[in-house]
Amino acid sequence: YRPTAPNTAPCPTDVRCRARRRLSEGIGPRRPQRQARPDRRRRQPARRGSRLRGSVLYGGNAEVAGPSYQYNGEFVGKDRAVVNHVELGKVAPDALARCVAAAKAHPDAGQWQTIATSRKEGTTLTAFRGPTGVFFCASTATTTTISEPNPVKIDEGTRKVKILFTSPTGALAGLVSPDVKFLSLSTISEPGWNNTAPALVEGLFLAPSGYLHAENGSRSLVNGRESTVRGVPKPTPAITDRPQPPADRSTPDAQKFGECLRDRPVPDADQFAHTLTVRLSADSTVRVGRFGDLLLHCVDTGEPLRGSVTDLEDLEEVRGTTIASLAAAYDFKPRKADEEGEVDHMASSTFAAVGLVTDPRVASITYTRPGMADVPASVGNGTFVLAAPLIDRHPDARVVVRDAAGTVLETIKPKDVP
C-alpha cells in the first residue's frame, strides 16, 4: 500500500496519539477488536479491511478512508459531509452562473433545485434536481463540467451504488440506496492510489476529489461489503471557461515536478508552479508546487511520481496565521508480517511538514524543542518543507515563524502536541 492524498477524516485523537507514541518508541502496535492496524503500508491483502488514507501512519493528519477499510463502527472519524465541505441546498452565485453558462440539454435555470454543494481540493461539485432528472456540475479555477439530466433511479435492494457522473479531473457523483451509511470508492487496479470517501446527501453521493479512469474498473465498499460498480460512465467533457496561462516547466526541476501531475486527479494541473525540491533523506525527496491556495506535493523515492493536492483549509499539521501544512510520510522501511493473514509491507514512522506560506512577511520557519538543535525549514515561493521530528510529540516542541528582520511573527504548537 502506498500513501495517497491526505485530506479525508482524521482518526480519533486518542487513537492517533497512541499510535504515534508506539511508533516513536519503535513498538509494533497491536490491533484490538479488528481495528485497522496503525502503520502505513504499501502492500496489503486485498480483503483485510485495514487500508488507510493519510500522510503518515495514524500521525499528523493521517486519516481513515481507504477503500478496503472495514466499517465496523470503530474508526469512523469526521463525518464525510464535514470532510468534503458540504452545504445543503446551497450553491455560490459564481459557481451557479458558470454551470448555467455551460448547460445545454437542461431545463431553464429557474427550474433547477440545488440539492447540495461539496468543495474539496480545488473542485466545487454541485448536485441539482430538475423536472427531467438529477444532474451534476463540477467547477475548478479554469473549467466547468456539467452532466445531462438523468431520470434514472437506484435499483431495489441494499448496498446499491450507481455512478452517474465523472469529470476529467476526477470528481465523481451518483446515487446510493437509503441503507448506505458508509461508502468508499476505488479503482480495481490501484486502489491504494485511487480512492475516495464521498459525502452522502439525500440518496446521492458527492466526491469532488476522487480519481481518474473510474470507467475502467471501480469498486465500492458499502457498509463493510465490497463489490464491483457496473456501468460507470466516461468523463463528461469539460469546458475551459476561465483559461489561465500554464506554469513554467522549462527547468529540469519543473519538468520532474510535472511528472507528479501526470495522470493524477489534480484540477488545473497545468497551473501548478514548482516551488521547492527538498531532499529529506538518502532515499526520499519531496517536490512541492502551488496554485493559489492549493498545495501539491509528491515524495520521490525512485518510483513513479504521484502528486496529491490539498486545499489550504485542510492543512492542519502545523497551522497558524502565517503558515499551514500537512504531514508527508517518507523513509518507508520493510516490515515483516507479524499477524495471520498479513503480508510483508513497507511502513514509515517519520514525516515532514509540507505547506503553504500565507503571510508575505515570512522569511524563516524553525522547529525548536529543548535538548536538540533547532531545525530550519526550506522556504520558497510561498511554500515550505520542515523535516523535523514532529512525530515525537514533545510537549515543548514549537514551530517559530520569523520575518526577514528576525522578529517573531508567531509561535505554533504542532498538531497533537500535548
Salt bridges, closest charged atoms under 4 A:
ASP14 OD2 - ARG18 NH1 3.46
ASP39 OD2 - ARG37 NE 2.80
ASP39 OD1 - ARG41 NE 2.56
ASP39 OD2 - ARG335 NH1 3.04
ASP39 OD2 - HIS345 NE2 3.33
ASP94 OD1 - ARG242 NH2 2.55
GLU121 OE2 - LYS120 NZ 3.93
GLU190 OE2 - ARG306 NH2 2.69
GLU226 OE1 - ARG47 NH1 2.67
GLU226 OE2 - ARG219 NE 3.39
ASP241 OD1 - ARG98 NH2 2.84
ASP253 OD1 - ARG287 NH1 3.68
GLU259 OE1 - LYS256 NZ 3.77
ASP263 OD1 - HIS213 NE2 2.75
ASP293 OD1 - ARG290 NH2 3.63
ASP300 OD2 - ARG287 NH2 3.17
GLU303 OE1 - ARG2 NE 3.35
GLU303 OE2 - ARG42 NH1 3.41
GLU313 OE1 - HIS85 ND1 3.88
GLU313 OE2 - ARG119 NH1 3.03
ASP314 OD1 - HIS85 NE2 2.96
GLU316 OE2 - LYS78 NZ 3.60
GLU316 OE1 - LYS415 NZ 3.41
GLU317 OE2 - ARG20 NH2 3.01
ASP338 OD2 - ARG37 NH2 3.35
GLU339 OE1 - ARG31 NH2 2.89
GLU339 OE2 - ARG37 NH1 3.43
GLU342 OE2 - ARG31 NH2 3.30
GLU342 OE2 - ARG41 NH2 3.48
ASP344 OD2 - LYS336 NZ 3.47
ASP359 OD2 - ARG361 NH2 2.78
ASP392 OD2 - ARG369 NH1 3.19
ASP416 OD2 - ARG16 NE 2.59
ASP416 OD2 - ARG20 NH1 3.92
